[in-house]
Amino acid sequence: MRRTISHVDNFAHCFGLLTMNPGDDRKLWIYGYVRYMDGLSTGERKYGWARQYDPILSTVSRKFRFAHVNKSGYNYAD
């Protein structure tokens, strides 16, 4: 089964679809964050992450697998 990955650029009119299988050797990064309120603090908290697609691990497992990006500014929590 092929999975579709969508991408929206900074410009609303630029939208693309990429279809790939686990093991494809294309570069793919996922960035994201979650803002949330917990019961322990009075303010909003933020958790951010970055992952990079791992084609070798994806080939072995036959599922999409992503590695943690260990660079300054990624994978943080307030």
PLY file of the C-alpha trace (Angstrom):
ply
format ascii 1.0
element vertex 78
property float x
property float y
property float z
element edge 77
property int vertex1
property int vertex2
end_header
0.00 0.00 0.00
1.33 3.43 -0.91
0.81 6.24 1.54
0.29 9.86 0.57
2.21 12.62 2.31
0.92 16.15 1.84
2.85 19.38 2.05
1.65 22.95 2.18
4.25 25.63 1.54
4.34 29.07 3.17
2.20 30.26 0.29
-1.39 29.03 0.35
-1.40 28.39 -3.41
1.61 26.01 -3.20
0.44 22.54 -2.27
2.03 19.25 -3.20
1.49 15.54 -2.69
4.24 12.97 -2.45
3.55 9.27 -2.61
6.14 6.91 -1.20
6.64 3.42 0.22
8.61 2.47 3.33
12.24 2.23 2.21
12.15 5.01 -0.40
15.42 6.96 -0.21
13.89 10.45 -0.35
14.61 12.95 2.41
11.67 13.72 4.65
11.60 15.72 7.88
8.69 16.29 10.21
8.61 19.32 12.51
5.90 20.00 15.00
4.84 21.32 18.35
1.97 21.06 20.78
0.78 23.88 23.02
-1.12 22.71 26.05
-2.31 23.57 29.53
-1.64 21.17 32.37
-3.00 21.13 35.88
0.38 21.94 37.45
1.17 25.35 35.98
-0.76 28.55 35.40
0.46 29.19 31.87
0.55 27.56 28.50
3.30 25.00 27.89
4.91 23.95 24.61
6.54 20.71 23.44
8.37 20.67 20.11
10.05 17.98 18.07
11.77 17.15 14.80
12.07 13.74 13.17
13.92 12.59 10.07
12.70 9.72 7.91
14.97 6.65 8.21
14.85 4.68 4.91
16.99 1.77 6.15
14.92 1.11 9.27
11.74 1.58 7.21
12.91 -1.05 4.72
13.66 -3.55 7.47
10.39 -3.01 9.33
8.28 -2.35 6.21
6.74 0.59 8.07
7.61 4.26 8.11
10.23 4.89 10.81
11.65 8.24 11.90
14.78 9.08 13.88
15.02 11.85 16.46
16.85 14.96 15.24
19.48 15.81 17.84
20.23 19.43 17.01
19.98 22.59 19.06
16.48 24.06 18.99
14.63 20.80 18.36
13.01 18.37 20.81
12.26 20.84 23.58
9.68 21.25 26.31
8.77 24.21 28.49
0 1
1 2
2 3
3 4
4 5
5 6
6 7
7 8
8 9
9 10
10 11
11 12
12 13
13 14
14 15
15 16
16 17
17 18
18 19
19 20
20 21
21 22
22 23
23 24
24 25
25 26
26 27
27 28
28 29
29 30
30 31
31 32
32 33
33 34
34 35
35 36
36 37
37 38
38 39
39 40
40 41
41 42
42 43
43 44
44 45
45 46
46 47
47 48
48 49
49 50
50 51
51 52
52 53
53 54
54 55
55 56
56 57
57 58
58 59
59 60
60 61
61 62
62 63
63 64
64 65
65 66
66 67
67 68
68 69
69 70
70 71
71 72
72 73
73 74
74 75
75 76
76 77
